[in-house]
């Protein structure tokens, strides 16, 4: 965030959204801004078209994580999925970036507590709640509820950093949160007073709060290249996921991957965790973090669509209403923030 404005919250989300895929790219984004500024911005330009294709692919990959989470049910337990996901990512990046990580060690050691807390909030903790929630709610709900993250970041930025929030942005936040309430109550908003939250939806909302906290932490993260910082976070996330796996083993709820479970895990590692990060970086490089950040709002839409098409989940009218409210609220808050910045 810069100059105390809310609008830069959304580029921060763009740089962190891996969390759904899990890759903080803020330093890479900053390095790419001059190139993005000089790149052609017209809709018909080759660079812009390439950027849009890269970013749409990224959002589809992140949206598909909700489908993968549902497909994992009965194939491997949530903490096994979290632990193996980050073990593979940490192993690959740890080997590929061993020299860079060694050079970054003094800074990582100095900021080790922040790295661990961010890894827990944005990676192992978020994913643990996310995949556990998939056992109790639908992929459509998982996708839609992720739309609450941007407004939670704006609220957190106001509470922690006193970032200015205008009345139009407040209205956008209220509309988005109302959309979340529509999903949580399955459209029966009048019964909110006697409402009992579905376990899966509740876990997902807590996960969104954790991810918002992680995103806010990116403001003062260690000054390292994005990929190096991601590798360090992945290693920390793997280590922090071991107690969660230990609990599953101790409680007798552990389930090691079936053949289908390995396929689901492979998809999550290859697409949400790796390929989408490369395409996202390329998109940011071409059109800049501010414009790329708007594409994050497509994740709930693509996730819900894929859950309906691939899982055969029903899309009730209240889902459509919630999608419009969440997407519309975010758009209002974002555009208002940008106008205030100008």
Secondary structure, 3 states (H helix, E strand, C coil): CCCCECCHHHHHHHHHHHHCCCCCCHHHHHHHHHHHHHCCCCCCCHHHHHHHHHHHHHHHHHHHHHHHHHHCCCCCCHHHHHHHHHHHHHHHHHHHCHHHHHHHHHHHHHCHHHHHHHHHHHHHHHHHHHHHHCCCCCHHHHHHHHHHHHHHHHHHHHHHHCCECCHHHHHHHHHHHHHHHHHHCCCCHHHHHHCCCCHHHHHHHHHHHHHHHHHHHHHHCCCCCHHHHHHHHHHHHHHHHHHHHHHHHHHCCCCCCCHHHHHHHHHHHHHHHHHHHHHHHHHHHHHCHHHHHHHHHHHHHHHHHHHHHHHCCCCCHHHHHHHHHHHHHHHHHHHHHHHHHC
